[in-house]
Amino acid sequence: LVHLIIIDEIHLLHDERGPVLEGIISRTIRKTEQTGVPVRLVGLSATLPNYRDVASFLRVDLARGLFHFDGSYRPCPLQQEFIGVTEKKAIKQLKTMNDVCYEKVIEQVGTKKQQMLIFVHSRKETAKTAKYIRDKALELETIGKILRTDGASREILDQEVDTVTNKDLKDLIPYGIGIHHAGMMVADRTSVEDLFADGTLQVLVCTATLAWGVNLPAHTVVIKGTQVYSPEKGSWVELSAQDTLQMLGRAGRPQYDTYGEGIIITSQAEVMYYLSLMNQQLPIESQLVGSLADLLNAEIVIGNVRNRVEAADWLGYTYLFVRMLRSPGLYGVGAEYENDEALIQKRIDLVHSAATLLEKSSLIKYDKKTGKIQATDLGRIAAHYYINHSSMSTYNRHLQPGMNSIELFRLFALSDEFKYIPIRQDEKAELGRLLGLVPIPIKESVDDPHAKMNVLLQIWISRLKLDGMALVSDMSYVSQLVIGGQGNFGDVQNDRKESVGNTDSSAAIPFHAKRGDH
C-alpha cells in the first residue's frame, strides 16, 4: 500500500496537466476517508501565491502542516528588468531580441564578470541564439570579453570539444558559450553543466528543461521572448506565470552573490502583464472543468462513483470545489446558488452535464431520473487507454470491420486531441514534401488539417526527419497521444462483436499530453 505521496511543483494544478493531479489527489483523499487507511500528502512549490487554497484542497492542518516562506527567505534578492521590443514583424523582433542578448552578455559577462543563463523556447533556438552572440562578438572583436583567456580554461575547453558529440556544441564551446536542451545526449548535457558550474563556460543558452530539472544557478538570467508554441491550442501563447518564475528563480548564487539579476525580453504590449505578474502573483486556478467528463468516467469505471450523488460528493474533494467557494464568479457560480453554501446543487449540475456528455458518447449508461450511473465497455476502453470521450465517440461511429491502413490513419487523424493543430503557411512546402515520402498514400490535400495529422502520424512511426520548429513541436504532442491511443481500435472493434468487451476493472486518470521543449 502507498502511505506517502509527495507532489512536487504542485502549482501545476494551473497547467493543462492540472486535472490529472486533481484526479489523483481527490481520489486518494476520498478513498482515505472511506477506508480509514491513512495516506500522507505533501505538496511542494516555489511559486504558489494562493497557498492556503491548495492547503485546503490537501486537507492540511493550517496550524501544524502549512509552511510558507516568503521573499525574505530568498538567499539572493532578485533585481528585475523588463525590456519591451516595439518591432511588430517577427524577423525584426527576433533580431532585436538577439541584439539585446548580445548587449547583456557584454555588459554582464564582459564588464561585470558574471555568468549568464539565457532561456529560449525551442531546442533549435538554443544554437541559433548562441551562434548569433558568438558571430557578433567575433565581428565586433569582443569575443575576448566572453571567453576566459587563462591557459587552464583553454585547455579544458579544447579537451571537451573532442569528447562532446553534439555538432552545435562542438562549434560553440571553444568560444566559452554552451547550449543545453532535452534533445542532447545525457553525457553532453552533463559536460555542459559541469563546465558552467566551474566557471569555464560563461554563457549558457538553454530551454526551460534546465530551470525545472537542474539546479544550475547564475548571477544573471535572461528570458529571451515570452511566447511559446502550444500544439494543444494551435497557436503561440504567453509563458505561464509558473514557467517565468521558475526560470527567474535560477538568478543568484547564494555562495557568491548578494543579489541576482532577472531580465525579461518581451514585446512592448506584454511588459505591463509581466510587471503585474512579478509584483502581484496571480492565483493558481483549477483546470478541471475542461476535463471533468473524462475524469468522471475514470471514477465510474473503477467503481468509485455509481450515481449522481456519489459523483457530486467526489467533486467536493477537488481543487475546483475549493476555488468555486473562494471565487464563485470566476467559475460561473451565479446568484441562483447563493443560499447553497456547500454548492451541492452546483456540483450536481456539473456532474449532470458531464454524465450527459459521457452517455451521448456511449461511455456510460445514465438514468437521469434516478441518477444511477453504470460504465459501458466503451467507457472501460476509454479509461484504460486514456482516450477522451469525443475521440471515443468518433472511433465508435466510424470504425468498421475490414478497414485498411489508409482508412485507419484517416480515422485516427480525426481524434479530438488534434483538432486545434492548424496548417500554417510556412509549413506547406515541408508538408508537401512529406506527403510524397510517407509509406501509406494520403488522399487529402496539403491544405487539409487531417492530412497534416496523417503525415505526422506516419512520420512518427517511420522515424523520418522533420524540419521546422512548429512541426517538430506538433510531432512531440502527436507522439505522446499516439502511444496512449494506438491500442484502443481493436478493443472498440471487439466491443461491437462481443456482448462483453474489456472487463478490466482498473481505470487510470485520463492522460493529457504536455509539450516539452523542442
Beta strands, then each sheet from edge to edge (+ up, - down):
strand 1: 4-7
strand 2: 40-43
strand 3: 78-85
strand 4: 116-119
strand 5: 177-180
strand 6: 203-206
strand 7: 220-224
strand 8: 227-230
strand 9: 235-238
strand 10: 260-267
strand 11: 364-366
strand 12: 373-375
sheet 1: 1+ 2+
sheet 2: 3+ 10+ 7+ 4+ 6+ 5+
sheet 3: 8+ 9-
sheet 4: 11+ 12-
end
